[in-house]
């Protein structure tokens, strides 16, 4: 059980670190980031949108509670990463388009190993009592 918590901490720290750095670089419109956006065919304003979204997603993962918001952050990060891979592939970057998929694998491990207090509880007491009357006793 301890190894699961360690794996969660490591993968989540990696995801948070990558998304924070790339989010800040996007919002700051650094030269390398803006050249990358231009290479992929994205307009300059997209850097602001993506950067702010990444930073909000990082906050969602780090703040205790708010399991539903964490689910959205994981989904948003997955869409962002898959979109990056797709953009690189169709802008002629060849094998570089596979690099974001390593980040996706890390994100998936973080998602699968997250503690119960950071995930949605799909069963309510009322639902369990209605479907399993013996559990209500």
Residue pairs with C-beta under 8 A, 6 or more apart in sequence:
4 113
5 113
5 115
7 109
7 113
8 110
8 113
8 114
8 115
11 106
11 107
11 109
11 110
11 113
12 61
12 110
12 114
14 106
14 110
15 61
15 77
15 103
15 106
15 107
15 110
16 58
16 61
16 62
18 103
19 54
19 55
19 57
19 58
19 77
20 54
20 55
20 58
22 33
22 51
22 54
23 50
23 51
23 52
23 53
23 54
23 55
23 58
24 51
24 55
25 32
25 33
25 51
26 33
26 37
26 47
26 48
26 50
26 51
26 54
27 47
27 48
27 51
27 52
27 55
28 51
29 44
29 47
33 47
34 44
34 47
37 43
37 44
37 46
37 47
38 44
39 91
40 87
40 88
40 91
41 87
41 91
42 87
50 80
53 76
53 80
54 77
54 80
56 73
57 73
57 76
57 77
58 73
60 66
60 69
60 70
60 72
60 73
61 70
61 73
61 74
64 117
65 117
67 117
67 118
67 119
67 120
67 121
68 120
70 114
70 118
70 119
71 119
71 120
74 107
74 110
74 111
77 107
78 104
78 107
78 108
81 100
81 101
81 103
81 104
81 107
82 100
82 104
84 100
85 97
85 98
85 99
85 100
85 101
85 104
86 97
87 97
88 96
88 97
88 99
88 100
89 97
128 135
128 136
129 135
129 136
